[in-house]
Amino acid sequence: MFTPVRSRIRTAVLALSAITALALGATATTGAAAAPAPAKQGPTSVAYVEVNNNSMLNVGKYTLANGGGNVFDVAVIFAANINYNTGTKAATLYFNENVQRVLDNAATQIRPLQQKGIKVVLSVLGNHQGAGFANFLSRQAASTFAKQLSDTVAKYGLDGIDFDDEYAEYGNNGTGQPNASSFVYLVSALRANMPDKIISLYNIGPAASRLSYGGVDVSSKFDYAWNPYYGTWQVPGIALPKSKLSPAAVEIGGTSQSTAANLARRTVSEGYGVYLTYNLDGADRSADVSAFTRELYGSDAHYTP
């Protein structure tokens, strides 16, 4: 039996503070144009960073010893929350102080990664309050939350949104249970709002199994989907090509180097296009990272403090 996905210590996990107003139409520039990263052949590597404890800049500290390309192609800010406003009875997007600090300091925490050619995505996670991606009661309610997401991407100059349907605790605060239409409405609206940005799926929870409704299947609206169980191999159950799927998932420093290498080797041999990692911290993890880069890219990883 798999161990649940993550052991998280949430800051202000039950806080009722929320983003009630985003600067509509506000956009953030990404500063200087991204310098082309040296060519790298092989799967897309993804790194989730727990920003309660670690810096996003860690993602940019790893390059391939052979060729100098970035080890990681996508950096995920973990995590914003979907909260529930008991006054308005609506879902609202919430940032704890650590996520807010990253966003407010995008010039020093996000742009340096983007200038290296690394995409920066915001993960959104349930917060024990009953609001989730799978229980919007109408298309309008889903669209309203989708606009909060896309406004955030525009305001802070992000590259997309990652959905992680855990810890919603559907039913809390009088909220509804998951329904068939909610996530389809939400993803459809978000894709319409940001046609050229990343939308990814952490393949877990009620939303992940509710991708089709009323003749609409939103699978093709995702750029990526990945296995949520670290140290295991599990192909996400979504109709995407292999190039957009990560059946492998590892926790850096938590999954053995031999397992990380085996999962990377299998990723290449079976033709999958993504390799997911979690919990990149500020230590020199070049030995752990090299265990999978040797299999994915034929090169050790180099760490620059």
Buried (B, 14 or more C-beta within 10 A) or exposed (E): EEEEBBEBEBEBBEBBEBBEEBEEEEEBEBBEEBEEBEEBEBBBBBBBBBBBEBBBBBBBBBBBBBBEBBBBBBBBBBBBBBBBBEEEEBBBBBBBEBBBEBBEEBEEBBBBBBBBBBBBBBBBBBBBBBBBBBBBBEBEBBBBBBBBBBBBBBBBBBBBBBBBBBBBBBEBBEBBEBBEBBBBBBBBBBBEBBEEBBBBBBBBBBBBBBBBBEEEEBBEBBBBBBBBBBBBBBBBEBEBEBEBBBBBBBBBBBBEBEBBBBBBBBBBEEEBBBBBBBBBBEEEBBEBBBBBBBBBBEBBBBBEE
